[in-house]
């Protein structure tokens, strides 16, 4: 497939015209045909999880296809892979894809493995063998095999909390695993005399061999903010931590892709630079790499736009609009949705819209010659964001429901990237038509969570955000006012 596989200009114009009437709804007004379409996507996605998951209850990182049409699961798993499976089991039950007996059987198997697996400080390592649950300790995987990732453990804690709240019969087992996870282990309190080394933020992780922490997670609008919500809800860090995160990078500390504009406001005694970037006529709070999952994975589980209408309630829809306009107007791809994924050329790479990310080089890809491999680092050729992933549309569905469904239909009809047994393949390069023969458990998990929220009344959010969670987080984030907005008349 080549460039001529893109949508006709007449259809593209209709799509673009609809951008200015985006309805930031949860999709509760889907008609029967649309609901059936989404349920078909959910069934296919669930089948891929079934194929990726061992009888012991551990899910592989990905399912890889070959030229002969054979699909095989990888031999490794991670805390996030396991988390994606746990909440996907709950999602499948909420959509009546499985019954109560199968739900409990699957969850019990996974909990049994988690109870046996090697941990340190009650946190799980980055890599485990799918078949045995043994920690991977091979030279080629170091230092990952000795690493405790704060964000990966946070996603596992999210999933265990959801199991605890959704399945009363498993409450005690899930609570026994999640309660000892004290994310204060990764936190460094703020010290005004040395804010660089003591910024009031979380480390990305801890190397158990070298006994060293990694760099800090400083950006607010990235997926590691789930660590903050968990730790704040469980009173493991002070409330002021939320306002120690950067809305845009400090100008005097690090280079970034554009100079932010904004104002300084004070919350809980903390001065916060409410900065924003400009993209076309939009002002928005950027992510690190301009990708969809950085901005919108967390609100699959936390109703940020409802609890904080003057910050996330404004920024999330604008962020989606920027991604749509990048794909349909700026690049004229006929498709949109840029987020880290498994590339058609092979391997996991980071993608995004560079102009809404702070990283100087952006989450970018390059125009590749035949046989070239994707590269990271400073661009050496024409830069574009031509690898589109389906999970990005599902993340956007709450904020642009019709546009998201239309984009998915287009991807399905234009490229051979959907099957009833694997669901959406992880990505397509819209400049070449090449499709990835791989599905990732994380990305499939985001898809199922989004569909469950849409068709089953936000169950993913309800199972995480019980009364105590909301009581801790909502009053904290509600007062904030971003400087985001749409400058169009």
N, C-alpha and C positions, 0 to 999 in steps of 0.2 A: 504494500500500500504506500502511496506517495502523497505529495502535497495536495493533489487533486481530491483527496478523500475528505477534505475539510467541508464544512457546511456551506451551502450556497449563500451568496451575499444577501439575498432577499430575506432568508431565514435569520441570518446574523443580525440584520437591522432590527427585525422584530424583537429578537432577544435583547439587544442593547436598549431598545426603547423601554422595555419592561424594567430595566434597572432602576429607574427613577420612581418606581412605585413598589419597591421591595417591602413585603409585609413581614415584620419581625415577629412571627407567630411560631408556636410550637407545632403547627401542623395538625391541630385537632379538627380542622375542617376538611380533611381529605375526603374526596368522594369514594364510593365503593370500589371503583376501578383502580384508583390510585392506591388505596389501602391494600388491595389485592396485589398490586405491583410491588409494593414495599414488602409485603409478606413473602412473595416469591424470592426477593433478594435475601430476605432473612433465612428462608429455608436452605437456599444454596450456600449461604455463608456458614450456617450451622453444619452442613454436611462437610465443609472443609475442616471445621474444628473436630468433627468425628474422625476424619482421616488423619489429623495431626496428633491425636491424643492416644497415648498408650493405655492399655487396660489398667495400668496401675494408677491412672489419674493425672499423669504429667503430660503437658502439651509441648510439642516441639516448637522451636522458634519459627520454623517456616515449613511449607510444603513446596517441594521443587519438582517441576515438570521437565520432561525431556522431549526430543523430537518424535519419539514413538508414542507420545501421549500417556506415558507412565508418570505417576506422581508419587514421590517418596518423601516422608518426613525427615527433618534433620535429626541429628543425634544429640543435640544440646537443647537445654531449656534455661530460662532465667526467671527471677521473681516476677518480672512484668509479664512474661509469657504465661506463667501460672495464674497470675491475677486476671489476665484477659480471658482465660478459660473459665475461671470461677464466676466472673460477672456475666460471661456469655451463657453459662448454664442457667443462671437466674433469668437472663433475658429470654432464652429459649423457652423456659417454663412460662414466663409471662405472656408469650406469644402462642402458647399451646403447641409448640413444636415437640415437646416432651411432656410426660406426665409426672406426677409427684414422686412416684416410685423411682423412675429413672433419674430425676433430679437429685434425690437424696443419695442414690447409689453412686452417682458420679461425684458429688460433693464429698461424700464420706471417703471415697478412694483417694481423692486429692488431699484431704486433711490428714489421712493416715500417712501419706508420703511426707507431707510437710512436717509432721510430728517426728519423723525419723531422720530428716535431713540435717546435715552438719550446719551449724550456725555459730556466730560469734557475737556476743553482746545481744543475743536474741535476734540478730539480723542475719539475713540470708546472703550467701555469696552470689557472685554474678553468674556463674556457670555451673550447671549440673548435667549429669548424664540422664537422658530421658528414661532409659530402660531400668536403671538401678536407683536413681536419685542420689548417687554418689557425687560429691564435689569433684569437678574436673580439676586436675592438678597436673597438667602437661605443659612442657616447656613452651610449646607453640601458642598456648593460650595465656601465658603470663604477660603482664601482671593481672589480667582480667580475672583469672581464677582465684586470686587472693584478695579480690576487691569487694568491699561492701558499698554498694551504691545507695545513696540516700534516697534518690527519686525512685529507683526500682523497688526498694523496700516500701516506700510510701504507697506505690500503686498496689503492692501486695496487701498492705494494711487496709487500703480502701476496700479491696475485694473481700478480705476477711471480715471487715466491719459490716459489709453488705450481707454476707452470709449469716453473720450473727443476728442481724436485724430482720432478715427475710425468712429464715428457717429456724423457728424456735427449738426444734429438736436438735439442732446443731449449734445452738448458741454457746454452750459452755466450751465446746471444743474449739470453736473459732476464737472465742474470747481468750482462752488460754494461750493461743498463739500470738494474738495481736496486742494484748494488754502489756506485756513486758517490753514491747518495742518503744523505747524512749528516744525520740528523735532529737532530744536535747544533746545527745552524744555528738551530733554533727554540728551543733550550734556554737557560735562564738559571740558572747555578749558584746554590746557596743561599749567602746571606750573612746571618749572624745579626745584623749591625748594621743591616740594611735588608731584612727578610723580605718586605715588601710589594712591593718592586721586584725583589727577588732571591730568589724563593721556592723555587728548585730545581724548577721546573716548565716546561712547554712553552707557548710562545705558540700561539694559534690559527692564525696565519698571518702573511704578510708582504706589504705593499703595495709593489710594485716601482716604482711611480711616485712615491709620497710617501716611499718608503724608511722605512717605519714598520712595526713589529710591532703585532699586535693584542693584546687582553687574554690572560691566561693561562688554560689549561685546568687548573683546580684540583681538580675533583671526580673521585674515583677511579672511582665506579660510573657512568661514562658511556662512550660508544663511543670517545672519544679515548684511552682507556687502551691501545688497540692501538698508538699511537705509542710509548708507554712500553715495551711488550713488544719491539717491533722494535728500538728504540734500545738497550735493555738487552741483548738477545740479541747485538747486533752491537758491544757495548762502546763505544757512542758517548756514553753518559752514565754517571755513577757509579751503583752499585747502590742507594745510599741514596735516589735519586730516587723510587723506588716508594713509600717511606714519607713522602715530602714531600707526597703527594696527600692531599686532605681526604676522610675517610670521611663526615663531615657538615661543613657550613660552620662555621668558627669563630664562636662566638656574638658575639665582640667586633668582628667585621669586617664582617659583612653581615647584613641581616635575612633570615630564612628562615621557612618555613611553620609550623614548630613548633620548640620548644626541644628539642634532642637530649639524650638521656641516655646514659651510658656511663662508661667508665673510661679512664685513660691507661696505655698499655703502651709499652715501648721495644724497638725493633728496629734493629739496626745503629747503635746509639747515638742514634737519632732518637726522641724522645717522640711517640707517636701517640695522639690522642684517638680511641678506638674507640667512636664514637657511633652511636646508632641512633634511628630514629623509631618511633612506635607507630601501628599500623593495626589496629583492632579488637583482637584478642588476639595480634597478631603484632608482634615487634620486628625491624626490618630496617634495613639500610643503604640509604638512599634514593639515587635518581638526581637529576639536575637538574630534570627535568620530570615524572617519574613514568611515563615511557613504556617500552614493552617493548624497543625496539631499543637504547636507551641501556644497559640492563642485559644484554641477551642476544645482541646481535650478535657481540660479541667471542668468547663461548664456542662459536660456530659453528666457530671455527678454533683456539681455545686451550682445552685441557681443564682449565679453572680449578677446577671442582668436584672433580676427581680430584687435582690437584696441591696444592690448598689446601683440604682437607676441613673445616677449622675456621672458614674464612671464606666463600669462595665456595660451598663444598659445602653450607653451611647457608643462605646468603642467596638463591641462585638459585631453589631450590624455593619459599621463602617469598615471594619477589617475584612468582612466577607465581601462587601462591595468592591473594595480595592482589589481583591483577588479576582473577582469576576471581570472587572474592567481591564485588569492586566491581560487576562486571557482573550477576551472578546474584542477589546478596543485597541489597547496598546500593541499587542502582539498579533492580533487577528488570527488566533489559532482556531477559533470555532469551538473551543473547549477551555475549561479552567479548573483549578484545584491543584495547588502546588505545595507539596509537603514531602518530607523524607520518605523514601520508598525504595523497593527493590527495582533496579533499573532493567529495561529491556536488554541493555548491553551486558548485564550481569553485575551483581553486588549491590549492597545497600549504599545509597548516596543521599545527601541532603539537598533539598530543593526548596525554593521559596520565591517570593517577590522581593528582589533586592532593595527596592526603594522603601519598603516598610519593615526592614530589618536593620539593626544597628551595626552588625558586623560589616566591616569595610568592604570585604570582598563578597559579602552576601552568601546565602545558600544558593549557589549558582551551579549551572552545568555549562558545558561548552559544546559548540557545534563540532561534532565528531566526524573524522574521516572513517571510512569503513575499516573495521578491525581495531580502531582505537578503543581504549578503555577510559571511563570517566576518571577525572582527576580532581583532587582537591587543591586549593591554594589560589594563588593570584592568577586571574584570567590571562591566557596567552592568545586567545582567539576570540571570535565573535561570541558574545555572552547572550544567553537566552534562558528562559525557564520553560522549556518545551516538554518536560516530562510531567505528565498529568496523572494523578492518582485518584481513584474513586473514593477512598476514605475521606478525602477533603470535602467532597460534596455532601457526604452524610454528616460531617461535623457542622457544615454550614446550614443544614436543613432547617434548624429552628429559626434562623434569622433571614433566610431567603428560601422558603419552602418550594415554591413553584420553579424558581431558577435552578435549584439543586436537582429536583426531579427531572427537569428538562435536560440538564447537563448529563445526568446519568443515562437517560434514554439515548442521547446523542452518542455518548461513548460506547454504549452497548451496540447500537446500530451501525456505527461507523467503523469500529475496530473489533477484531475477534478477541475480546477481553472478558467475556462473561460466559460461564458454563453452569449448568444446573448442579454440578457436583463440586465445583470449587468456588463458585461465586465470581466476584470480580477479580481478575488477575491484578497484581499489585499496581501496575502502572502501564502507560503507553507513551511512547515518544511521538508526539503529534506532528513533528517535522518529518518523520520517516515512516510512521505507521507501525513501527516495531512494538510488540507487546511483550511484557515480562511474563515468563512462564514460572511464576512464583507467587505464593500468597503468604503473608506474614501473620502470625497469630495476633500481634499487637494491632495491626490495621484491621483485621477481621473483627477483633474485639471492639474496636471503636465503631465499626459499622453496625454490629448487633446492638450495642448499647444505644446508638442513635435511633435505630428503628424501634427498639423497645420503648424508649422515651416517647416517640411519636405516636405509636399505636397503642400503648398501654399506660397512658396518663403519667408520664414522667417517673416510672418506677425506679429507674436507676438513681435518680436524685432522692427519691423518698427513702430508699433503703440505706443511703449514706447519711442523709441530713435529718437525723432524728431530732427530737426536741432539744437535747443538750448541745448538739452540733450547731444548730441554728442560733440558739441562745448565746453561744460564744462568738460566732463569726458575723452574724448579720449586723448587730450594733457596731461592730468594729469597722466594717467596710462601708456601711451605709452612708456615713457623712461625706465621704470623699467626692471631690468634683474634678474630673479630668478636664483638660483644655481641648478635648477632642470635639469635632463637629464637622458639619458639611457647609462649605462656603458658597454653595450654589444658591441662587435666589429661590 
